[in-house]
Amino acid sequence: MITFNVRTIKGHDFQITEDQNTSLISAIQKLFKKEKILNEIKCILSQGGKVDEKKTILENNIFNGGSVIVVLGDETTTQIEEKIEDNPKEQFIKCLKFLIVICKVPIDLIDNRGNCIGGWQTGRKNGPPGYLKDYYPPLGWFGIGIKAWSLYDNGDNSWIGNNNSKGEWYIAYHGIKSVEALNGILLNGFRRGFYQSCKNDENINPLTKSEYPECGEGVYFIQNFAEVQKYIKTFSFSGDYYKIVLMCRVNPHKVRISEIGNNLESWIVNGDKLDDPNGRKRDDEVRVYRILMHLGK
């Protein structure tokens, strides 16, 4: 038997004790019938993202003392009453809920392989052999995985590796200032900005300097995580404050580093010239694989 907690987004807390081979949806529906909660279940979340309602409790990796959040059909998010203690796992769930319920990030985009409940390691070098760059970890932030593994390069995941292999891409960050921007990037890819201050600067990236003497127009990223926090907005909701940054992999051959300014801050990522003024999704240049979130009071 497994005992776990169930919470609705309005803060109603329950506890379930069931056989681990019982389907999760059956266990929750049994609870709600007992509590006389007659409502449609919109989705069920755990710390690993959306769970499969048809699978058993065990198959959904729910163990003794675990928690799930149930979003009901008529629940709104204007009055979230639950008080979450200073617990990293609970804070992670709160960040996950904020993304899905408030920011309307499609739950099908979440991939628990990229989740990180804190515990980032110290910095290291990252990239292909011979052309490594410093990596600055997002200390004090949570990471929520986005579907990226096995989607590109015929399923080859070397671009997302951590071993400085030949095909590994650089890690870079992009700050989020609006919910619309977040959803636009996740669903349609990055759009180049209108203010391209470094487009005529000399490109000093050793991988691409001979091929691309100028930085050109592209999308701006930050390599140093401490610097990206200058370019984000704080979202306020229900007494908490959230910050969002996209953790990306960028193709080393598409990175332009300006000769002007602090090269540890701004990178311009582009390939061939974009003829479409609105830009278009360019998975050969940049791939988002994790949403970073910070939760504060």
N, C-alpha and C positions, 0 to 999 in steps of 0.2 A: 504494500500500500504506500502511496505517496501523498503527502500533505503539502499543498501550495496555496498561495494567496491569489484572490481575484479582486480586481479593483475596476470600477467604472470611472470614466473621466470626470464624473461629478463628485467622486470621492467616496462612493459606497464601497466598503470593504467586506469581503467574505473569505471564508476558508473552505477548501475542498479536501477531503480525504477519499481517494479512490484507488482502485487497482491500476497499476501503471500501464496495463494493456487496454484500458478503456479509451475510447476515442475522446479527444479533448472536447469536441463540441457536445458530445452526449453528456459528459460530466458537467459542463457549464449549464446546459439546458436543464438538466436535472436540478441543479442548484437554484436556477432562476424560477423554476416551477414551484419549488419548495418555498422560496421567498416571495412568490406571487409577483414576479417581475415579468409582465407580458409585453415584450418589446422585441423588435428585430435586432439581431446582432449584426452590426455592420462589418466589424473586423476584430481580430484578436491579435494583440502585440505581446512580444516578450523582449528581453534584452537582446535577442538575436534578430529582431525585426518581426515581420509578419510570420505567423505560424500557420501550419496546414491544419485546418479544423478537422479534416477527415482522418488525420493520423492520430495515433495513440498519444497519451501523455508522455510516455517514454520516448517515442519517436520524435517528439517536438522538443526534446532535451530539457524537459521541465522536471526538476528534481525536488526533493524535500526542502522546504523553505523558499522555493522559487516564487516568482510573481508573474502574473499576466495582467494586461490591461484590456478591458472589453469596451469597445465603442458601440453604443446603442443608437438605434435609428433616430430618436428624437432628442438626443443629447446635444447641447450646444457647448461651446468652449468659453462663454463669457463669464461663467461662474465655476471655475475649477476650484474645489474646496480642499482637495487633499493636501496634507502637509507632509512633505517628504523629508526624512531625516538626512543628516549629513553623511550619506552613504554613497560611495561612487557608483554602485550598480543602480541604486534608485535614481541618482542624478542622471545617469545615462538614459534610463527609461524616460525620464521627464524630457530630456533633449530629443529623444526619438519621437515622443508624442508631439512635441512642439513642431517638429519638421512635418509630420504627417497630417496632424489635425489642423494646425494653424497655418503653416506654410503651404499646405496642400501638395506636398511632394508625393508623387504616386508610390504607394507602398511596394509595388512590384519592382521598383528600382533598387530597393534595399537588398544588400547581400551581406550576410553576417560574417563572411570570410574577411571583410575589411574592417570589422568592428574592433575598437580598441578602448577599453575602459581605463584610460590613463596608462601609467606605467611606460611612458616613452623612454627610450634609451638615449644616452648622450649622443652628440653629433658624430658623424663619420664622413667618409668620402663616398660619393655616389656617381655612377655613370659608367660608360664603357672604358675598357683598359686604355691607359695613356691619356685620357681626357676627363679625369675625375674632377668633380666639383664638391665643395663643402655642402653638407646636409645639416640643416638646423631643425631639430625636432620640435614639435608643438607641445612643449611641456605644460602641464596643467589643463590640457584640453582633452575632450573625448573625440573619438573617431567613429563615424557611422559609415559602414561600407556601402558602396554603390556598385551595381553590376558592371563588371569590367573584365573579370577573369574569363579566359577562353573565348572572348567575343571577337578578338582581332588576330590578324596574322595567322589565319587558319588554326586558331586555337593555341598558338605558341605564346606562352606567358613570360618569355624572357624579358620583355620590355618592362615588366612590373617587378622584376627580381630585386634581390638585395645582395647580390654576390659580385657586383661590378663585372658582369658578363658582357660579352661583345654586343648583345642586343639591348642592354639595359638603358632605359631613358632616365633623364634627370628628374628630380623631385622639385616642384615649384608650387607656389601658392597664389591664389587669387581671392581677394577680399570681396565680400558680398554686402551691398548697401541697400538692397530691396528684395522683397519676396518675389517680385516679378522677374528681377534679374536672375535670381536663383533658379526658378522654374524654367526660364528661357534657356539658360545654359544647359541644364540637365536634360531638357527635352529636345533642344534644337542646336546645341553647340554654342561656341563663343562667337561674338560679333566684334569686329575690330572697332576701336573707339574712334571718335571724330577728331580728337586732339592727339595727333601723332607727333609729339615734340621731338622725338629722336629719329624720325624716319630718314633724315639726310646725314645722320652721323655715321662715322666709319664703324664698321663691324669688326670687333676684335676677337671674335670666337675663332680659335685656331682650326676648328673643323670646317668652317664655312667661309672664312675670310677671303680666300681666293675666288670662290664662286659668287659670293655676295659681298661686294666691297662696301655697300651701305646697309643700314639696318632695315630700311624699307617700312612698309605699313604692316601692322600685325596686332596681336593681342598682348597686353602687358602683364607680366607675372613678376612675383617677388621671390627671390631665392632664400633670403634670410627671414625666418618666420617672425622675428621680433619687429621687422620693418613692415610686414604686411598689415600689422594691426593699426597702422596709421591710415589705412584705406578701407576701413570697414565701418558699419553702422551698428549701434547697439539696439536691439529690439526689446521693448518692454512689454511684459505680459503677466498679469495676475501676481504682481509683486516681485517677479523675477526678471533678470536681464540676460539676454542671450546674444552671443556673437557667433557669426558664421563665416568660415573660410573654406574654400575648396582646395583640397589637396590633389594635385595633378601630377601626371608624368608628361614631360615635354620631350619631343624628339631632339636629341643633341644636334642633329644636322639642320634643324629648323630654328635654332636659338640664335638670336642676334644680340650681342652685348655692345652697348654704345661705348665709344671712347671717352664720352663726357659723363661725369657724375660718378656715383658710387656703384661699381660694377657688382657689388654683392647685393644690391637692391633690385634694380629693374632689369628684366630681360624682355626682349621683344621676340615673340614667337610667330613666325610666318613661313610659308613656303613660296610658291609662285605668287605673283601679284593677284590680288582678289579683284576681279572685275565687277562682282556683285557688290554694290555699295552697302548692302545689309549684311554682307558676309555669308558664310554657310558653314555647315558642320564639317570639320576637317580632322578626322580621326587619325590622319597621318602626321598631324602636328602636335596635338594635345589630347590627353584622355583623362577625364575625371574618374577617380576611383575611391575617393573618401570625402565625406563632409565632416569638417572639424567644427566642434561646437564648444563654447564656454558658457557655463551657467553661473550666475552670480546674483547676489541680493541687492 
